[in-house]
Amino acid sequence: MMKKLRCKSEIKKMAGAAAVTLGALGFYFLAPSGYIALDLNPSIEIRTNRLDQVVSVKAVNEDAKRLLADYKVTDHDLEEDMVDLLDGGGYFHNKDQNDILVTVKDDKASDETVKRVNAFLEDYMEQCQLDTRILDQTIDFDREIRKAAEKYEVSQGKMALIERLVAGDQGPAAGGSQS
């Protein structure tokens, strides 16, 4: 009888340890970890997890608030959500020249993610037959950039670009990452 109780106790301990481990792994992979800002007016911030699945989408300015008024992240696929956002806004009326600034947070996004987002946007704009320049930057954010961005209702990426230009630094080049 004692042996059965000890065995059940051991099984419960192992089951508890397995549950804690699975919970920690789930949190690690599914919790927000990536930051992608798309600035094309509207300014939208996309949070992704370590699997590059969309966790949340945030409107930064009034145009984005109108765009996202009824928007819900449903499939969590980064490309699908970008299509929904780009199609839903109707912001590409000018077929001559459009600019999109893509910003990723340096310690949160991989080079593969930046390349994937840029390649997706290039393909999407080509399919829509739009002349678009995609500017990208990979930068570190700090509290001051976040506060200034909130004050002026721009994305942290756009605020970082503004600060770089005011400081006399060169901004991002079309199709190439800036660090």
Secondary structure, 3 states (H helix, E strand, C coil): CHHHHHHHHHHHHHHHHHHHHHHHHHHHHHCCCEEEEEECCCEEEEEECCCCEEEEEEECCHHHHHHCCCCCCCCCEHHHHHHHHHHHHCCCCCCCCEEEEEEEECCCCCHHHHHHHHHHHHHHHHHCCCCEEEEEEEECCCHHHHHHHHHHCCCHHHHHHHHHHHCCCCCCEECECCC
